Amino acid sequence: MKPRSVFIFLSAVTLLRLVWLAIQGVSAQEAYYWMCGSKMAAAFFDGPPGTAFLVRMIGAATGDSREILRLAWPLFGFIAAWLAWLLARTLYNDLVAGWTVVGLNALPFFNELCVTVGPGIPFMILTLGGMLAAYSAVEGRRLDWILSAALLALACLFRYEAVLVALGLLIAVLSVLRKKEKPDALAAASLILLPAASLWSPLAWNAALDWIPIAGGTFQTWWRPQPGGWTRDLVEYFRQFSFAAGIALAGALVALLWTAWHKQGRARFLLVTAGPASLWALYQFLIGRDFSTAAWIAVVPLLIFLAEAGSRWRWMGVCSSAIVLIALVSSGLLLHEEGLQRAVGKTLAVEMHAASREMPASDGGGFLIAEDADLASLLTIYFKPVTPSEYPPVFVPESPALTSQFGIWPSYGNFIETDKATDEFFTEQKGYNPFIGRHALYMGAELPQTVKGAFSEVKPLRDIRLPDGRRMVIYLCLDYQTLPL
């Protein structure tokens, strides 16, 4: 596929994504990163700060337009697909590059990432750029090691798993030690120092919480398998990649391992860039944890290997077309499901608005609570505060466990320190809670004890039946008193 044909193909696909996105509502993930963009930090509970920083930059350039922000992601998808084509063409030829870009744009996960604000697409752009620069350095442009390491360092600010690509390249650079040769000092230093420098601040932030970001857990939990997780991950794997492509990609990994072991050259480079991420994704898959981001790293190298290996097979066109067709059907089903979820979010916001008009007045005004971080983020889009505040517009229930970024942001259960005693009997108490005595609305499928026990009276106000069969209830919560000790 020639450059002009690729440009026309990607332009058409991007236009379809823009049209789809223009008629859809806001997703919970988009709302969450919009909130993170207004509450910048060195890192976040679920990842590094790159996405929040990018959202904030786009917001500053567009007058805080959420619509323009959302429409930027299909354009980022165009860039990611173009880089995938360019990498395949640099390694092999136009035929391999063409099948690579068509296959990538057919995969469900890629289509979902291209229409949802999040770290996935910027992360892929930077890792693919890092791979291109690394291959250029291998081919003789030695200074491109600095560019490759810099791009991978930036990718680490979107997803920590980008360090796996740098690790694979570093292993390749140091592998010459087996032959008693001197490794490239510039390459080794760049691949170590630049990612380490970009990760220093986020990892320090995580260390304060005893959190291991790339493993999604603490030192005590990151290695433990989750009950039932393997089955759940198997379903998620085929959901993201489709059944046919999922089988093909798994087979490609095995074949790439065998080929790279017996042959030098471009297959070895593909293994270096995809190998560590594939092994990490497989390990996370087997213990029932999130394997997605590491798998995304390996997808393009594996697609390139599949296209190149199949280019010498007479049935390549028929089999590849069948795999692409099945992936496109899976993508359509996934986007249909995504559209239904976005429509449900808007319905819930309308119900919450109506319920807020029925809430009795209280000193300081009422506040809103949602059952989890996704719902709280989604409602935030429709309940933007009139004046800037350190508090999020919608809270999650109080909890002693830190389960989301909402547990770090100021909450209605927090006390504000003061030098004056706030109680004439408990004079040692040097803090007050500005939410005491105020009313609230809680939305959720069930009423948690942490909400029921913190208010003098809680009663159902609205019962909502959703199109997907779920049931949500809005509760009126009167006279907040904080949870008893």
Secondary structure by P-SEA (a helix, b strand, c coil): ccaaaaaaaaaaaaaaaaaaaaaccccaaaaaaaaaaaccccccccccaaaaaaaaaaaaaccccaaaaaaaaaaaaaaaaaaaaaaaaaaccaaaaaaaaaaaaacaaaaaaaacccaaaaaaaaaaaaaaaaaaaaaccccaaaaaaaaaaaaaaacccaaaaaaaaaaaaaccccccccccaaaaaaaccaaaaaaaaaaaaaaaaccccccccccccccccccaaaaaaaaaaaaaccaaaaaaaaaaaaaaaaaaaacccaaaaaaaacaaaaaaaaaaaaacccccaaaaaaaaaaaaaaaaaaccccaaaaaaaaaaaaaaaaaaaaaaaaaaaaaaaaaaaaaaaaaaaaccccccccccccccaaaaaaaaaacccccccccccccccccccccccccccccccbbbbbccccccccccccccccccccccccccccccaaaaaaccbbbbcbbbbccccbbbbbbbbcccccccc
